Amino acid sequence: MEINRITFGRIVSVLFDRGLGTALGIMSTGVGLSAVIGPRLMQHIIDSYSWRTAFIAEALIVALGLPLLWLWLRNTKAITEHRPAPHIGVTLQEAARSGVFWLLVIGTFGYGLCVSGVHVNMVPYLTSQGMTREAAATAVGIFGAATVVGRLLTGLIIDKGPLHASVLIALMLAMEALAFVGLASLGIEALVVILIVFGFAVGAEGDCLVYLVARFFGRRRFSSIFGVIGIVALYLGTGIGPALFSLTRDYAASNQTTLVIWAGLAVLSALAFLATVRTPFRQ
């Protein structure tokens, strides 16, 4: 999955320049759509058949997309021959000597920590509050639908709006912090609104990150630079987040306290992204 993220990000960043944000938004809506349909579909297959059948069904869905992917990619070379952009940029070593690189690493690590810590523990939290598994899966679907909207609108805002992408991702992290505090204080009574806010923010942040890497460091070594920032740093945070959230909840003996702590982490991550605003885009 993450190899695909680097590959598609590289392809889109080369093919599009003026409309890069919008192109990234459209490309990444598939992830959000799968989050809308996937939980209920997989839960239905598991309940009706088995978890093994659910894995086979997922594999078949991926296989069905391969012919379309091949048809789209085979004309990429002819298009890129007329664009000099792929040769502009810095190497990974040069990027690592800049402060903006490490600010993005820190901010992205914190983003992964915040999102995965809450998202992975969402269904157990909801069922502990009295919701059925089916209702919890539906709630996760609402979250996925909001990510689709977040991805599309963010791409348009980046291309057409006055906001710097670093400011936008910081605002999204602030929205996450508000969603966490709202979930801690209001509980499942305001669940739909909270999930929409959380999902929109998560959808927006992914597009902003790809856009920032392409603009700050260019396309020349996009894959290697994004691999460190958008894969290594992000998924270190994503891997640690769920376990750390659970450990914090056990230590604090409270979901509410843990959510407030996660809101604070989201704010700190937002500050790291805001610190990159004064750095000019390379292209």
Order of alpha helices (4+ residues) and beta strands (2+ residues): alpha-alpha-alpha-alpha-alpha-alpha-alpha-alpha-alpha-alpha-alpha-alpha-alpha
